[in-house]
Amino acid sequence: MGDAEQRRYPRVAPPKGSRVAWQSGTRRAVSYLGSMGLGGVFVITGQPVPIRSMVKVLMDLQFGEVRARAVVRQVMPARGMGIEFIAMTQEDRARLNKALQPMLAMG
Protein backbone atom coordinates (compact mmCIF):
# COMPACT_ATOMS: atom_id res chain seq x y z
CA MET A 1 0.00 0.00 0.00
CA GLY A 2 2.45 2.63 -1.18
CA ASP A 3 -0.20 5.28 -1.64
CA ALA A 4 -0.31 6.20 2.06
CA GLU A 5 2.58 8.63 1.51
CA GLN A 6 0.49 10.53 -1.04
CA ARG A 7 -2.29 11.31 1.43
CA ARG A 8 -2.61 14.88 2.60
CA TYR A 9 -4.84 13.93 5.54
CA PRO A 10 -4.89 10.91 7.86
CA ARG A 11 -7.63 8.33 7.39
CA VAL A 12 -9.65 6.81 10.22
CA ALA A 13 -12.08 3.92 10.53
CA PRO A 14 -15.59 5.39 10.73
CA PRO A 15 -18.08 4.30 13.40
CA LYS A 16 -19.46 0.84 12.61
CA GLY A 17 -22.35 0.94 10.20
CA SER A 18 -21.48 4.39 8.79
CA ARG A 19 -22.96 4.80 5.35
CA VAL A 20 -22.59 7.11 2.40
CA ALA A 21 -25.17 7.84 -0.29
CA TRP A 22 -23.47 8.41 -3.62
CA GLN A 23 -24.30 9.13 -7.22
CA SER A 24 -22.22 8.90 -10.35
CA GLY A 25 -24.02 9.76 -13.56
CA THR A 26 -27.42 8.08 -13.35
CA ARG A 27 -26.20 5.45 -10.87
CA ARG A 28 -27.21 5.92 -7.23
CA ALA A 29 -26.35 3.73 -4.29
CA VAL A 30 -25.96 3.64 -0.52
CA SER A 31 -22.78 1.93 0.67
CA TYR A 32 -20.78 1.47 3.84
CA LEU A 33 -17.72 3.60 4.56
CA GLY A 34 -14.43 1.72 4.84
CA SER A 35 -12.34 4.69 5.92
CA MET A 36 -12.65 8.45 5.97
CA GLY A 37 -10.57 11.57 6.23
CA LEU A 38 -10.71 15.26 5.37
CA GLY A 39 -9.45 14.47 1.88
CA GLY A 40 -11.82 11.63 0.96
CA VAL A 41 -13.40 8.30 1.81
CA PHE A 42 -13.21 4.64 0.85
CA VAL A 43 -16.63 3.42 -0.28
CA ILE A 44 -17.31 -0.30 0.13
CA THR A 45 -19.18 -1.45 -2.97
CA GLY A 46 -19.15 -4.57 -5.11
CA GLN A 47 -19.57 -2.43 -8.22
CA PRO A 48 -17.26 0.57 -8.08
CA VAL A 49 -17.39 3.12 -10.90
CA PRO A 50 -14.27 3.69 -13.06
CA ILE A 51 -11.26 5.77 -12.01
CA ARG A 52 -11.70 9.51 -12.71
CA SER A 53 -15.51 9.22 -12.51
CA MET A 54 -17.21 12.16 -10.82
CA VAL A 55 -19.19 11.22 -7.72
CA LYS A 56 -21.57 13.19 -5.50
CA VAL A 57 -21.62 12.01 -1.90
CA LEU A 58 -23.88 12.55 1.08
CA MET A 59 -22.86 11.37 4.54
CA ASP A 60 -25.06 11.69 7.62
CA LEU A 61 -22.54 12.21 10.42
CA GLN A 62 -23.11 12.92 14.11
CA PHE A 63 -22.97 16.71 13.58
CA GLY A 64 -25.16 16.78 10.48
CA GLU A 65 -25.10 16.04 6.79
CA VAL A 66 -21.95 16.43 4.74
CA ARG A 67 -22.28 16.81 0.98
CA ALA A 68 -19.37 16.86 -1.42
CA ARG A 69 -18.35 16.38 -5.00
CA ALA A 70 -15.55 13.91 -5.47
CA VAL A 71 -13.53 12.01 -8.04
CA VAL A 72 -12.66 8.30 -7.99
CA ARG A 73 -8.90 7.90 -7.45
CA GLN A 74 -8.63 4.17 -6.73
CA VAL A 75 -10.72 1.13 -7.64
CA MET A 76 -10.48 -2.25 -5.96
CA PRO A 77 -12.69 -4.57 -8.05
CA ALA A 78 -15.49 -6.20 -6.02
CA ARG A 79 -14.27 -4.33 -2.87
CA GLY A 80 -14.80 -0.65 -3.39
CA MET A 81 -13.35 2.67 -4.44
CA GLY A 82 -11.29 5.42 -2.93
CA ILE A 83 -12.66 8.86 -3.70
CA GLU A 84 -11.08 12.27 -3.22
CA PHE A 85 -13.20 15.27 -2.28
CA ILE A 86 -12.86 18.08 -4.82
CA ALA A 87 -15.65 20.46 -3.74
CA MET A 88 -17.44 21.01 -0.45
CA THR A 89 -18.96 24.04 1.27
CA GLN A 90 -17.17 25.51 4.27
CA GLU A 91 -20.07 24.41 6.48
CA ASP A 92 -19.83 20.80 5.24
CA ARG A 93 -16.04 20.80 5.74
CA ALA A 94 -16.53 22.12 9.29
CA ARG A 95 -19.03 19.33 10.10
CA LEU A 96 -16.72 16.69 8.61
CA ASN A 97 -13.76 18.06 10.58
CA LYS A 98 -15.80 18.12 13.80
CA ALA A 99 -16.89 14.50 13.25
CA LEU A 100 -13.32 13.35 12.50
CA GLN A 101 -11.59 15.02 15.48
CA PRO A 102 -12.56 12.46 18.17
CA MET A 103 -11.69 9.55 15.84
CA LEU A 104 -8.30 11.08 14.96
CA ALA A 105 -7.59 11.65 18.66
CA MET A 106 -8.23 7.96 19.38
CA GLY A 107 -6.11 6.77 16.45
DSSP file (Angstrom, degrees, kcal/mol; ACC not computed):
  #  RESIDUE AA STRUCTURE BP1 BP2  ACC     N-H-->O    O-->H-N    N-H-->O    O-->H-N    TCO  KAPPA ALPHA  PHI   PSI    X-CA   Y-CA   Z-CA
    1    1 A M    >         0   0    0      0, 0.0     3,-1.0     0, 0.0     0, 0.0   0.000 360.0 360.0 360.0  71.2    0.0    0.0    0.0
    2    2 A G  G >   +     0   0    0      1,-0.2     3,-0.7     2,-0.1     4,-0.2   0.505 360.0  80.9 -76.6  -3.9    2.4    2.6   -1.2
    3    3 A D  G >>  +     0   0    0      1,-0.2     3,-1.2     2,-0.2     4,-0.5   0.576  66.3  86.2 -82.9  -5.4   -0.2    5.3   -1.6
    4    4 A A  G X4 S+     0   0    0     -3,-1.0     3,-1.2     1,-0.3    -1,-0.2   0.852  83.7  59.1 -60.3 -33.7   -0.3    6.2    2.1
    5    5 A E  G <4 S+     0   0    0     -3,-0.7    -1,-0.3     1,-0.3    -2,-0.2   0.756  99.3  58.8 -67.6 -22.4    2.6    8.6    1.5
    6    6 A Q  G <4 S+     0   0    0     -3,-1.2    -1,-0.3    -4,-0.2    -2,-0.2   0.626  81.5 108.4 -81.5 -12.6    0.5   10.5   -1.0
    7    7 A R    <<  -     0   0    0     -3,-1.2     4,-0.0    -4,-0.5    -3,-0.0  -0.421  51.4-164.1 -71.4 136.4   -2.3   11.3    1.4
    8    8 A R  S    S+     0   0    0     -2,-0.1    -1,-0.2     1,-0.1    -4,-0.0   0.764  78.6  35.8 -83.9 -28.8   -2.6   14.9    2.6
    9    9 A Y  S    S-     0   0    0     28,-0.0    -1,-0.1     0, 0.0     2,-0.0  -0.937  89.9-105.7-128.5 146.6   -4.8   13.9    5.5
   10   10 A P        -     0   0    0      0, 0.0    28,-0.5     0, 0.0     2,-0.3  -0.353  32.4-134.7 -67.6 151.9   -4.9   10.9    7.9
   11   11 A R        -     0   0    0     26,-0.1     2,-0.3    27,-0.1    26,-0.2  -0.816  20.1-169.0-105.6 148.7   -7.6    8.3    7.4
   12   12 A V  B     -A   36   0A   0     24,-2.9    24,-2.4    -2,-0.3    92,-0.1  -0.928  30.9-103.9-131.9 158.7   -9.7    6.8   10.2
   13   13 A A        -     0   0    0     -2,-0.3    22,-0.2    22,-0.2     3,-0.1  -0.714  43.2-131.3 -78.0 127.3  -12.1    3.9   10.5
   14   14 A P        -     0   0    0      0, 0.0     3,-0.1     0, 0.0     4,-0.1  -0.280  37.6 -74.6 -73.7 165.7  -15.6    5.4   10.7
   15   15 A P    >   -     0   0    0      0, 0.0     3,-1.9     0, 0.0    18,-0.2  -0.312  68.8 -83.9 -56.0 143.9  -18.1    4.3   13.4
   16   16 A K  T 3  S+     0   0    0      1,-0.3     3,-0.1    -3,-0.1    -3,-0.0  -0.198 116.3  20.9 -53.2 136.7  -19.5    0.8   12.6
   17   17 A G  T 3  S+     0   0    0      1,-0.3    -1,-0.3    16,-0.2     2,-0.1   0.517  82.5 156.8  83.7   4.5  -22.3    0.9   10.2
   18   18 A S    <   -     0   0    0     -3,-1.9    15,-2.5    15,-0.2     2,-0.3  -0.435  22.6-165.4 -66.3 134.8  -21.5    4.4    8.8
   19   19 A R  E     -B   32   0A   0     13,-0.3    41,-0.6    41,-0.2     2,-0.4  -0.827  16.7-155.4-123.9 161.1  -23.0    4.8    5.3
   20   20 A V  E     -BC  31  59A   0     11,-3.0    11,-2.7    -2,-0.3     2,-0.5  -1.000  10.7-145.8-134.0 132.4  -22.6    7.1    2.4
   21   21 A A  E     +BC  30  58A   0     37,-2.9    37,-2.5    -2,-0.4     2,-0.3  -0.838  31.4 178.1 -91.7 134.3  -25.2    7.8   -0.3
   22   22 A W  E     -BC  29  57A   0      7,-2.9     7,-2.5    -2,-0.5     2,-0.4  -0.972  20.2-164.8-141.8 155.7  -23.5    8.4   -3.6
   23   23 A Q  E     +BC  28  56A   0     33,-2.2    33,-2.9    -2,-0.3     2,-0.4  -0.999   6.6 178.4-141.2 134.2  -24.3    9.1   -7.2
   24   24 A S  E >  S-B   27   0A   0      3,-2.5     3,-2.0    -2,-0.4     2,-0.3  -0.944  71.4 -43.4-135.7 113.7  -22.2    8.9  -10.4
   25   25 A G  T 3  S-     0   0    0     -2,-0.4    28,-0.0     1,-0.3    30,-0.0  -0.519 125.4 -23.7  63.4-127.0  -24.0    9.8  -13.6
   26   26 A T  T 3  S+     0   0    0     -2,-0.3     2,-0.5    -3,-0.1    -1,-0.3   0.478 116.6 103.7 -93.2  -2.6  -27.4    8.1  -13.3
   27   27 A R  E <   -B   24   0A   0     -3,-2.0    -3,-2.5     2,-0.0     2,-0.4  -0.680  47.4-179.7 -86.7 127.4  -26.2    5.5  -10.9
   28   28 A R  E     +B   23   0A   0     -2,-0.5     2,-0.3    -5,-0.2    -5,-0.2  -0.959   8.2 156.7-124.8 144.4  -27.2    5.9   -7.2
   29   29 A A  E     -B   22   0A   0     -7,-2.5    -7,-2.9    -2,-0.4     2,-0.5  -0.985  35.6-133.6-156.8 163.2  -26.3    3.7   -4.3
   30   30 A V  E     +B   21   0A   0     -2,-0.3     2,-0.3    -9,-0.2    -9,-0.2  -0.997  37.3 168.8-121.8 124.5  -26.0    3.6   -0.5
   31   31 A S  E     -B   20   0A   0    -11,-2.7   -11,-3.0    -2,-0.5     2,-0.2  -0.822  35.2 -99.1-131.2 166.5  -22.8    1.9    0.7
   32   32 A Y  E     -BD  19  44A   0     12,-0.7    12,-2.9    -2,-0.3     2,-0.4  -0.578  36.6-117.5 -84.0 152.9  -20.8    1.5    3.8
   33   33 A L  E     - D   0  43A   0    -15,-2.5    10,-0.2    -2,-0.2   -15,-0.2  -0.775  22.9-173.7 -89.8 131.5  -17.7    3.6    4.6
   34   34 A G  E    S-     0   0A   0      8,-3.6     2,-0.3    -2,-0.4    -1,-0.2   0.837  72.0 -15.4 -89.7 -39.6  -14.4    1.7    4.8
   35   35 A S  E     - D   0  42A   0      7,-0.9     7,-2.5   -22,-0.2    -1,-0.4  -0.972  64.3-161.3-156.4 162.3  -12.3    4.7    5.9
   36   36 A M  E     +AD  12  41A   0    -24,-2.4   -24,-2.9    -2,-0.3     2,-0.3  -0.995  14.1 157.7-150.3 154.3  -12.7    8.4    6.0
   37   37 A G        -     0   0    0      3,-2.1     3,-0.5    -2,-0.3   -26,-0.1  -0.927  57.3 -85.7-159.0 178.3  -10.6   11.6    6.2
   38   38 A L  S    S+     0   0    0    -28,-0.5     3,-0.1    -2,-0.3   -27,-0.1   0.788 125.9  49.1 -64.9 -25.8  -10.7   15.3    5.4
   39   39 A G  S    S-     0   0    0    -29,-0.2    46,-2.5     1,-0.2     2,-0.3   0.669 124.1 -52.0 -90.4 -17.2   -9.5   14.5    1.9
   40   40 A G  E     - E   0  84A   0     -3,-0.5    -3,-2.1    44,-0.3     2,-0.3  -0.990  48.6-105.2 169.0-172.8  -11.8   11.6    1.0
   41   41 A V  E     -DE  36  83A   0     42,-1.5    42,-3.0    -2,-0.3     2,-0.6  -0.939  19.0-123.5-140.5 160.3  -13.4    8.3    1.8
   42   42 A F  E     -DE  35  82A   0     -7,-2.5    -8,-3.6    -2,-0.3    -7,-0.9  -0.959  28.8-154.1-105.7 121.8  -13.2    4.6    0.8
   43   43 A V  E     -DE  33  81A   0     38,-3.0    38,-2.1    -2,-0.6     2,-0.8  -0.845   8.6-139.4 -99.6 123.0  -16.6    3.4   -0.3
   44   44 A I  E     +DE  32  80A   0    -12,-2.9   -12,-0.7    -2,-0.5     2,-0.3  -0.732  44.2 142.5 -83.9 113.8  -17.3   -0.3    0.1
   45   45 A T        -     0   0    0     34,-0.9    33,-0.1    -2,-0.8   -14,-0.1  -0.983  52.6-141.5-153.1 140.1  -19.2   -1.5   -3.0
   46   46 A G  S    S+     0   0    0     -2,-0.3    32,-0.5     1,-0.3    34,-0.1   0.646 103.1  44.5 -74.2 -14.3  -19.2   -4.6   -5.1
   47   47 A Q  S    S-     0   0    0     32,-0.1    -1,-0.3    31,-0.1    34,-0.1  -0.587  77.1-177.5-131.8  72.1  -19.6   -2.4   -8.2
   48   48 A P        -     0   0    0      0, 0.0     3,-0.1     0, 0.0    30,-0.1  -0.298  27.3-117.7 -66.9 154.7  -17.3    0.6   -8.1
   49   49 A V        -     0   0    0      1,-0.2     4,-0.1     4,-0.1     3,-0.1  -0.535  45.4 -78.4 -87.5 161.7  -17.4    3.1  -10.9
   50   50 A P    >   -     0   0    0      0, 0.0     3,-1.8     0, 0.0    22,-0.3  -0.111  55.1 -84.9 -63.2 155.8  -14.3    3.7  -13.1
   51   51 A I  T 3  S+     0   0    0      1,-0.3    22,-0.2    22,-0.1     3,-0.1  -0.261 116.1  25.9 -54.5 144.4  -11.3    5.8  -12.0
   52   52 A R  T 3  S+     0   0    0     20,-2.9    -1,-0.3     1,-0.3     2,-0.1   0.436  87.4 141.7  73.8   4.2  -11.7    9.5  -12.7
   53   53 A S    <   -     0   0    0     -3,-1.8    19,-2.3    -4,-0.1     2,-0.3  -0.488  54.8-119.7 -69.5 144.7  -15.5    9.2  -12.5
   54   54 A M  E     - F   0  71A   0     17,-0.2     2,-0.4    -2,-0.1    17,-0.2  -0.699  34.3-171.9 -84.9 139.3  -17.2   12.2  -10.8
   55   55 A V  E     - F   0  70A   0     15,-3.0    15,-3.1    -2,-0.3     2,-0.5  -0.996  18.3-150.7-135.9 135.7  -19.2   11.2   -7.7
   56   56 A K  E     -CF  23  69A   0    -33,-2.9   -33,-2.2    -2,-0.4     2,-0.3  -0.907  24.2-165.7-100.7 135.4  -21.6   13.2   -5.5
   57   57 A V  E     -CF  22  68A   0     11,-2.8    11,-2.0    -2,-0.5     2,-0.4  -0.912  17.3-170.2-124.9 151.2  -21.6   12.0   -1.9
   58   58 A L  E     -CF  21  67A   0    -37,-2.5   -37,-2.9    -2,-0.3     2,-0.4  -0.964   9.3-177.2-138.1 119.1  -23.9   12.6    1.1
   59   59 A M  E     -CF  20  66A   0      7,-2.8     7,-2.9    -2,-0.4     2,-0.9  -0.954  19.5-147.5-117.7 136.2  -22.9   11.4    4.5
   60   60 A D  E     + F   0  65A   0    -41,-0.6     5,-0.2    -2,-0.4   -41,-0.2  -0.850  32.0 175.7-102.2  97.3  -25.1   11.7    7.6
   61   61 A L  E >   - F   0  64A   0      3,-1.9     3,-2.1    -2,-0.9    35,-0.1  -0.433  47.4 -92.0-100.5 174.6  -22.5   12.2   10.4
   62   62 A Q  T 3  S+     0   0    0      1,-0.3     3,-0.1    -2,-0.1    -1,-0.1   0.708 125.6  44.7 -64.4 -19.0  -23.1   12.9   14.1
   63   63 A F  T 3  S-     0   0    0      1,-0.4    -1,-0.3    32,-0.2     2,-0.2   0.213 126.7 -76.4-108.2  15.5  -23.0   16.7   13.6
   64   64 A G  E <   -F   61   0A   0     -3,-2.1    -3,-1.9    31,-0.1    -1,-0.4  -0.618  69.9 -30.9 122.6 179.5  -25.2   16.8   10.5
   65   65 A E  E     -F   60   0A   0     -5,-0.2     2,-0.5    -2,-0.2    -5,-0.2  -0.415  44.9-159.3 -74.1 145.1  -25.1   16.0    6.8
   66   66 A V  E     -F   59   0A   0     -7,-2.9    -7,-2.8    -2,-0.1     2,-0.4  -0.986   9.3-173.2-125.8 120.7  -22.0   16.4    4.7
   67   67 A R  E     +F   58   0A   0     -2,-0.5    22,-0.4    -9,-0.2     2,-0.3  -0.889  12.7 159.7-111.7 144.1  -22.3   16.8    1.0
   68   68 A A  E     -F   57   0A   0    -11,-2.0   -11,-2.8    -2,-0.4     2,-0.4  -0.992  37.3-126.7-155.5 158.2  -19.4   16.9   -1.4
   69   69 A R  E     +FG  56  87A   0     18,-2.8    17,-3.1    -2,-0.3    18,-1.8  -0.891  40.7 172.3-102.8 144.2  -18.4   16.4   -5.0
   70   70 A A  E     -FG  55  85A   0    -15,-3.1   -15,-3.0    -2,-0.4     2,-0.4  -0.903  28.0-133.0-146.3 169.6  -15.5   13.9   -5.5
   71   71 A V  E     -FG  54  84A   0     13,-2.2    13,-2.8    -2,-0.3     2,-0.4  -0.988  30.5-111.9-130.0 141.3  -13.5   12.0   -8.0
   72   72 A V  E     + G   0  83A   0    -19,-2.3   -20,-2.9    -2,-0.4    11,-0.2  -0.582  38.1 168.3 -73.8 124.2  -12.7    8.3   -8.0
   73   73 A R  E     +     0   0A   0      9,-2.9     2,-0.3    -2,-0.4    10,-0.2   0.653  63.7  25.5-108.0 -24.3   -8.9    7.9   -7.5
   74   74 A Q  E     - G   0  82A   0      8,-1.8     8,-2.3   -24,-0.1     2,-0.4  -0.999  59.8-164.0-146.0 138.2   -8.6    4.2   -6.7
   75   75 A V  E     - G   0  81A   0     -2,-0.3     6,-0.2     6,-0.2   -24,-0.0  -0.989   4.7-172.2-125.0 130.5  -10.7    1.1   -7.6
   76   76 A M  E >>  - G   0  80A   0      4,-3.1     3,-2.8    -2,-0.4     4,-2.6  -0.919  36.4-121.6-116.8 100.9  -10.5   -2.3   -6.0
   77   77 A P  T 34 S+     0   0    0      0, 0.0   -30,-0.1     0, 0.0   -31,-0.1  -0.091  90.7   0.4 -49.3 134.7  -12.7   -4.6   -8.0
   78   78 A A  T 34 S+     0   0    0    -32,-0.5   -31,-0.1     1,-0.1   -32,-0.1   0.429 130.2  66.1  66.1   1.2  -15.5   -6.2   -6.0
   79   79 A R  T <4 S-     0   0    0     -3,-2.8   -34,-0.9     1,-0.3     2,-0.3   0.729 101.6 -95.9-116.2 -42.9  -14.3   -4.3   -2.9
   80   80 A G  E  <  -EG  44  76A   0     -4,-2.6    -4,-3.1   -36,-0.3     2,-0.3  -0.994  30.8 -82.7 157.0-164.5  -14.8   -0.6   -3.4
   81   81 A M  E     -EG  43  75A   0    -38,-2.1   -38,-3.0    -2,-0.3     2,-0.5  -1.000  19.3-134.4-146.6 142.3  -13.4    2.7   -4.4
   82   82 A G  E     -EG  42  74A   0     -8,-2.3    -9,-2.9    -2,-0.3    -8,-1.8  -0.854  29.0-168.0 -94.2 126.1  -11.3    5.4   -2.9
   83   83 A I  E     -EG  41  72A   0    -42,-3.0   -42,-1.5    -2,-0.5     2,-0.5  -0.928  12.4-145.7-121.1 144.3  -12.7    8.9   -3.7
   84   84 A E  E     -EG  40  71A   0    -13,-2.8   -13,-2.2    -2,-0.4   -44,-0.3  -0.897  22.2-122.4-107.2 130.3  -11.1   12.3   -3.2
   85   85 A F  E     + G   0  70A   0    -46,-2.5   -15,-0.3    -2,-0.5     3,-0.1  -0.502  33.5 169.7 -68.4 134.8  -13.2   15.3   -2.3
   86   86 A I  E     +     0   0A   0    -17,-3.1     2,-0.3     1,-0.3   -16,-0.2   0.566  65.5  23.9-119.9 -17.8  -12.9   18.1   -4.8
   87   87 A A  E     + G   0  69A   0    -18,-1.8   -18,-2.8     2,-0.0    -1,-0.3  -0.963  62.1 147.0-152.9 134.1  -15.6   20.5   -3.7
   88   88 A M        -     0   0    0     -2,-0.3   -20,-0.1   -20,-0.2   -22,-0.0  -0.960  44.4-107.3-161.4 142.4  -17.4   21.0   -0.4
   89   89 A T     >  -     0   0    0    -22,-0.4     4,-2.4    -2,-0.3     5,-0.2  -0.305  33.6-112.9 -69.9 161.8  -19.0   24.0    1.3
   90   90 A Q  H  > S+     0   0    0      1,-0.2     4,-2.3     2,-0.2     5,-0.1   0.878 118.9  53.6 -61.3 -37.1  -17.2   25.5    4.3
   91   91 A E  H  > S+     0   0    0      2,-0.2     4,-2.2     1,-0.2    -1,-0.2   0.915 109.4  47.2 -65.1 -43.1  -20.1   24.4    6.5
   92   92 A D  H  > S+     0   0    0      1,-0.2     4,-2.5     2,-0.2    -2,-0.2   0.912 111.9  50.4 -65.0 -41.4  -19.8   20.8    5.2
   93   93 A R  H  X S+     0   0    0     -4,-2.4     4,-2.8     1,-0.2    -1,-0.2   0.896 109.5  51.8 -62.9 -39.4  -16.0   20.8    5.7
   94   94 A A  H  X S+     0   0    0     -4,-2.3     4,-2.4     2,-0.2    -1,-0.2   0.914 110.9  47.1 -63.8 -42.8  -16.5   22.1    9.3
   95   95 A R  H  X S+     0   0    0     -4,-2.2     4,-2.2     2,-0.2    -2,-0.2   0.909 113.3  48.6 -65.4 -41.0  -19.0   19.3   10.1
   96   96 A L  H  X S+     0   0    0     -4,-2.5     4,-2.2     2,-0.2    -2,-0.2   0.936 112.5  48.2 -62.5 -46.3  -16.7   16.7    8.6
   97   97 A N  H  X S+     0   0    0     -4,-2.8     4,-1.9     1,-0.2    -2,-0.2   0.908 111.2  50.5 -60.6 -43.2  -13.8   18.1   10.6
   98   98 A K  H  < S+     0   0    0     -4,-2.4    -1,-0.2     1,-0.2    -2,-0.2   0.884 111.9  47.7 -63.0 -39.3  -15.8   18.1   13.8
   99   99 A A  H  X S+     0   0    0     -4,-2.2     4,-0.6     1,-0.2    -1,-0.2   0.855 113.5  48.2 -70.1 -34.4  -16.9   14.5   13.2
  100  100 A L  H  X S+     0   0    0     -4,-2.2     4,-2.7     1,-0.2     3,-0.4   0.805  92.2  78.6 -77.0 -29.5  -13.3   13.4   12.5
  101  101 A Q  H  X S+     0   0    0     -4,-1.9     4,-2.2     1,-0.2     5,-0.2   0.882  94.6  44.7 -52.8 -50.2  -11.6   15.0   15.5
  102  102 A P  H  > S+     0   0    0      0, 0.0     4,-1.4     0, 0.0    -1,-0.2   0.882 115.4  49.2 -64.0 -34.1  -12.6   12.5   18.2
  103  103 A M  H  X S+     0   0    0     -4,-0.6     4,-1.6    -3,-0.4    -2,-0.2   0.890 111.4  48.5 -70.7 -38.5  -11.7    9.6   15.8
  104  104 A L  H  < S+     0   0    0     -4,-2.7    -1,-0.2     1,-0.2    -3,-0.2   0.877 108.8  54.6 -67.1 -36.7   -8.3   11.1   15.0
  105  105 A A  H  < S+     0   0    0     -4,-2.2    -1,-0.2    -5,-0.3    -2,-0.2   0.846 110.2  46.3 -65.4 -33.7   -7.6   11.6   18.7
  106  106 A M  H  <        0   0    0     -4,-1.4    -1,-0.2     1,-0.2    -2,-0.2   0.811 360.0 360.0 -76.5 -30.1   -8.2    8.0   19.4
  107  107 A G     <        0   0    0     -4,-1.6    -1,-0.2    -5,-0.1    -2,-0.2   0.483 360.0 360.0 -72.1 360.0   -6.1    6.8   16.4
